[in-house]
Amino acid sequence: MSAALVTGASRGIGRGIALALAGAGFDVVVNYASNAAAAAEVAAEVEKRGAKAAVVHADLAQSADRARLVEEAYAAFGDIELLVNNAGVAPSVRADILEAGEESFDRLVGINLKGPYFLTQLVANRMIAAGTAGRIVTISSMSAYTASVNRGDYCVTKAGLSMLTKLYAARLAEHGINVYEVRPGIIATDMTGGVKEKYDRLIHEEGVTPIRRWGTPEDVGKAVVAIATDLFPFSTGQVIDVDGGFHLR
Ligand code: NDP
């Protein structure tokens, strides 16, 4: 059985990805930051699908935590064939780019960009050393290309993930490791729960998502399974939009 490491797998999109991968026959490392009970519930669901789960607490903004996460992942399953950089946070308060402070910027860069940048480095080096023809998927956002001036910190981290994908795709191709960026649209999770009414209006009345429904974590999970099961063997550095057509607007 192959094994996957999914960051931020305790809730939302990461949970959906972990369960979809388990359903496709992957053992799963379930990483979380603070919600141990939710991570344990995901692990139990993974096991119900006949796969193994290892729960690992790690704050991705912390270098020592990233290193321990990788050590514990390899200790649990021997090899990791798939890394999914999913964990991410939105700003707790939106602020105009002319006034936004550094604290939120530093927090978002640490978790959303620096975390995956160096976690990918660690896992890529392990894949190369083990001769693993691995796959690496990074969850970015339509915020990678949409200029939302009241949450610029979030947008720059997601745009950075697009370049992260290209850089690692270019560097790792010779080692048989393919790298992909998955861009979800508006997905129903805790992250969007606080702005549900606004997004309901945008989706159902204004049609910003041409397929007029909320996306689900399962929608994103299916795209990751397609990558993980090697349905795109001759594609790397590729963007896959899972956004109900949002990018068409
Ligand atoms: P949620 O807020 O529902 O879940 C976030 C997950 O990330 C949780 O598992 C959380 O763990 C984990 N996490 C947060 N901080 C850290 C950290 N420092 N280290 C490790 N894990 C951490 O978010 P979503 O599921 O909505 O989002 C997942 C990803 O998808 C994010 O990168 C987000 O930017 C992106 N995205 C989301 C969209 C949406 O509409 N929801 C749209 C486009 C992209 P814990 O449970 O322990 O707090």
Boltz pocket constraint, residues with backbone or C-beta under 6 A from the ligand:
constraints:
  - pocket:
      binder: B
      contacts: [[A, 7], [A, 8], [A, 9], [A, 10], [A, 11], [A, 12], [A, 13], [A, 14], [A, 31], [A, 32], [A, 33], [A, 34], [A, 35], [A, 36], [A, 38], [A, 58], [A, 59], [A, 60], [A, 61], [A, 85], [A, 86], [A, 87], [A, 88], [A, 89], [A, 90], [A, 111], [A, 139], [A, 140], [A, 141], [A, 142], [A, 183], [A, 184], [A, 185], [A, 186], [A, 187], [A, 188], [A, 189], [A, 190], [A, 191], [A, 192]]
      max_distance: 6.0
